C-alpha cells in the first residue's frame, strides 16, 4: 500500500523547496543554491540537498532536476545513483558539457 504524501510532516522551508522543485520544467535544472535563495534562505543550499535526499513524493517532485552550482550531478538515491540521474536528464533534453549540465543552456530561469 502506497502512503499518501502529507505536507504537514515537513517544515515550511522544505515544503517551499518541494513546491519550487515541482515547477522546474522537463529539460531544465535548478541548483541547490538557486532553490535555497528562492525559498528565502540563500545560505541553505545544504538544507535543499537534505530535502531532496528525503523527498517523500518523487513522482511529483522531480529531485533529479536539482544539480550543484557548477552543473555537477551530485547525490541521487534512485536506480544507479548519479548514472540514473544523468540518464533521466538526458531523456528530458538537458544539455551537458562533459559530465556537467550546461547551465547557460539548461538552467531554469525563475
Residue pairs with C-beta under 8 A, 6 or more apart in sequence:
5 56
5 57
5 60
7 15
7 18
9 56
10 18
10 51
10 56
13 39
13 40
13 41
13 44
13 47
14 47
14 51
16 38
16 39
16 40
17 35
17 36
17 39
17 47
17 48
17 51
17 52
18 51
18 55
18 57
18 61
20 30
20 35
20 38
20 39
20 110
21 30
21 35
21 52
21 61
21 62
21 63
21 65
21 66
22 60
22 61
22 62
23 110
24 30
24 62
24 65
24 66
24 108
25 108
26 92
26 93
27 92
27 93
27 94
27 106
28 65
28 94
28 106
28 107
28 108
29 65
29 66
29 67
29 71
29 89
29 94
29 101
29 103
29 106
29 107
29 108
30 65
30 66
30 67
30 107
30 108
30 110
31 45
31 66
31 67
31 68
31 69
31 103
31 107
32 45
32 46
32 48
32 49
32 52
32 66
32 67
32 68
32 69
33 42
33 45
33 48
33 69
34 69
34 108
34 110
35 45
35 48
35 66
36 42
36 43
36 44
36 45
36 47
36 48
38 110
39 48
41 47
45 69
48 66
49 74
49 75
52 63
52 66
52 75
53 75
53 77
55 61
55 63
58 78
63 76
64 76
64 78
64 84
64 85
64 88
64 89
65 89
65 92
65 108
67 73
67 74
67 101
68 74
70 100
71 97
71 100
71 101
71 102
71 103
72 99
72 100
72 101
73 82
73 85
73 86
73 89
73 99
73 100
73 101
74 82
75 81
75 82
76 82
76 84
76 85
78 84
78 85
79 87
86 96
86 99
89 96
89 101
90 96
93 106
94 101
94 106
95 101
95 102
95 105
95 106
96 102
101 107
